[in-house]
C-alpha cells in the first residue's frame, strides 16, 4: 500500500497509532511519532468509513465488521457482511464504540454486538444511517422514507424509545454531544433531548 494514496480525515488515534481509511477502502495504521506504516488491511471496504476504538481495539466496517489490535493490526474477530433479499452485498456501516458496547448496522438493521466476541446482543428497528450513542440510547437515521426519521433505541434492549420525524431532502447528518442529539437536514438543525 502506498502511503501517498489519498486518505480521508475519518480516523482514530490511540496508543501511538493513527488508523485511517484511504479513498480505495484500504485501512492503514501509522506510528504517530514518525509517520511510518505499522500495519494495513487492504480492501476492507468499497467506501471510506470511520473506524472506532475502545480498549486497545480498533473496529472497522465494510466487507466485514472486524476487531483488530490497534498496536499490530492482528485480527481478534470478524463478522462477514450479509446480503439483501436480492443477493446484493450489504456492507457494515461505520461502527460506534461506547463503554463496554459496540454498535454497527448493515442491511438497515442496527445491532449491538459484544465488543470482545462480535456476537449479537440485539438487532432491532430500522436505520441505514450512522449509529451514535448518547445518554441511555443509540441513535440512528432511517432515510428509506420520504423524510428522514431519527430513532432513539434503548442501549440495553434495542427497543425504540423515541422517534423524531421532520425534515426533508437528501442531505442530512446526525451528531451527538452535550447530552443532546443533533439532526440536520437540507434546511435546519434540530437539537433533541436524550433519555
C-alpha positions in Angstrom: 0.0 0.0 0.0 1.4 3.4 -1.0 1.4 5.9 1.9 1.0 8.7 -0.7 -2.5 7.4 -1.5 -5.4 9.8 -0.9 -6.6 9.4 2.7 -9.7 10.9 4.4 -10.0 12.6 7.8 -12.1 9.8 9.1 -9.5 8.4 11.5 -9.0 7.3 15.1 -5.9 7.9 17.2 -4.9 5.9 20.2 -1.9 4.0 21.7 0.6 5.7 19.4 -1.3 4.8 16.2 -3.4 6.8 13.7 -5.8 4.5 11.9 -7.3 5.9 8.7 -9.1 4.9 5.6 -7.9 5.5 2.0 -10.1 6.5 -0.9 -9.8 3.0 -2.1 -11.3 1.5 1.1 -8.0 0.3 2.5 -7.2 0.8 6.2 -3.8 2.0 7.3 -2.2 2.4 10.7 0.8 4.7 11.1 3.1 5.4 14.0 2.2 8.8 15.4 5.8 9.6 16.3 7.4 9.2 12.9 4.5 8.6 10.4 5.8 5.2 9.4 3.4 2.5 8.3 2.8 -0.1 11.1 0.1 -2.3 9.6 -2.6 -2.2 6.9 -5.7 -4.0 5.9 -6.3 -3.8 2.1 -9.8 -3.7 0.6 -11.7 -3.5 3.8 -14.5 -1.5 2.2 -15.8 0.0 -1.1 -16.2 3.3 0.6 -14.5 5.4 3.2 -15.7 4.5 6.7 -14.8 5.9 10.1 -13.1 3.4 12.4 -14.0 3.2 16.1 -11.6 2.5 19.0 -12.0 1.1 22.5 -9.7 -0.6 25.0 -6.8 -1.1 22.5 -9.0 -2.5 19.8 -10.0 -0.8 16.5 -13.3 -1.7 14.9 -13.8 -1.5 11.1 -16.9 -1.7 9.0 -17.1 -2.6 5.3 -16.9 -6.1 3.8 -16.6 -7.5 7.4 -17.1 -6.0 10.8 -13.6 -6.6 12.2 -11.9 -6.1 15.5 -8.1 -5.6 15.3 -5.5 -5.0 17.9 -4.6 -1.3 17.4 -0.9 -1.9 18.0 -0.1 -4.6 15.5 -3.3 -5.0 13.4 -3.8 -8.6 14.4 -7.5 -9.7 13.9 -9.3 -10.6 17.1 -12.6 -11.5 15.3 -14.5 -10.7 12.1 -18.2 -11.0 11.1 -18.9 -11.0 7.4 -21.5 -8.6 5.9 -24.7 -10.0 4.6 -26.8 -9.7 1.5 -30.3 -8.2 0.9 -33.2 -10.4 -0.4 -32.0 -9.9 -4.0 -28.5 -11.1 -3.2 -26.8 -7.7 -3.2 -24.0 -7.1 -0.7 -24.9 -5.1 2.3 -21.7 -3.9 3.9 -21.3 -3.0 7.5 -21.6 0.7 8.2 -19.1 2.6 10.4 -19.1 1.1 13.9 -19.6 3.1 17.1 -17.8 2.1 20.3 -19.4 3.1 23.7 -18.0 1.9 27.1 -18.3 -1.9 27.0 -20.5 -1.9 23.9 -20.2 -1.9 20.1 -22.9 -0.8 17.6 -23.0 -1.3 13.9 -25.5 -1.8 11.2 -25.9 -3.5 7.8 -28.9 -4.1 5.6 -30.9 -1.5 7.6 -30.6 -3.4 10.9 -28.9 -1.6 13.8 -27.1 -4.1 16.1 -25.5 -4.1 19.4 -22.6 -6.5 19.5 -20.3 -7.8 22.2 -17.0 -5.9 21.6 -15.0 -8.9 22.8 -16.5 -11.6 20.5 -18.6 -9.8 17.8 -21.7 -11.8 18.8 -25.1 -10.1 18.5 -26.6 -8.8 21.8 -29.6 -7.4 20.0 -30.8 -6.5 16.5 -33.7 -4.1 16.3 -35.6 -1.5 14.4 -34.7 0.1 11.1 -32.0 2.6 10.2 -29.5 2.9 7.5 -27.6 5.9 8.8 -24.8 6.1 11.3 -25.3 4.9 14.9 -24.3 7.3 17.6 -24.5 6.5 21.3 -25.5 9.3 23.8 -27.3 9.1 27.2 -29.1 5.8 27.6 -29.7 5.4 23.8 -28.2 4.7 20.5 -29.4 7.0 17.8 -29.8 6.3 14.0 -31.5 7.8 11.0 -33.7 5.9 8.6 -33.6 7.5 5.2 -35.7 5.0 3.3 -38.8 7.1 3.9 -39.6 10.3 2.0 -38.4 12.3 5.0 -35.6 11.1 7.4 -36.6 9.6 10.7 -34.4 9.8 13.8 -34.8 6.9 16.2 -33.5 6.5 19.7 -33.0 2.9 20.7 -32.5 1.7 24.3 -28.8 0.8 24.8 -29.7 -2.3 26.7 -32.6 -3.8 24.8 -32.6 -2.1 21.4 -36.3 -1.2 21.7 -37.3 2.1 20.2 -37.8 4.8 22.9 -38.1 7.9 20.7 -38.9 8.7 17.1 -38.5 12.1 15.5 -39.7 12.7 12.0 -39.3 16.1 10.5 -37.2 17.5 7.7 -36.7 16.7 4.1 -34.1 16.5 1.4 -31.3 14.1 0.6 -28.6 15.9 2.7 -28.7 15.2 6.4 -26.4 14.5 9.3 -26.5 13.2 12.9 -24.2 14.1 15.7 -24.2 13.8 19.5 -22.7 15.8 22.3 -23.5 17.7 25.5 -26.3 15.2 26.3 -28.1 16.1 23.1 -28.6 14.5 19.6 -28.3 17.0 16.7 -30.0 16.3 13.4 -29.7 18.5 10.4 -31.4 18.3 7.0 -31.1 20.5 4.0 -32.9 23.3 5.7 -32.5 23.2 9.5 -30.6 22.0 12.6 -32.6 20.4 15.5 -31.3 19.6 19.0 -33.1 16.7 20.5 -33.1 15.7 24.2 -31.7 12.2 25.1 -33.1 9.7 27.5 
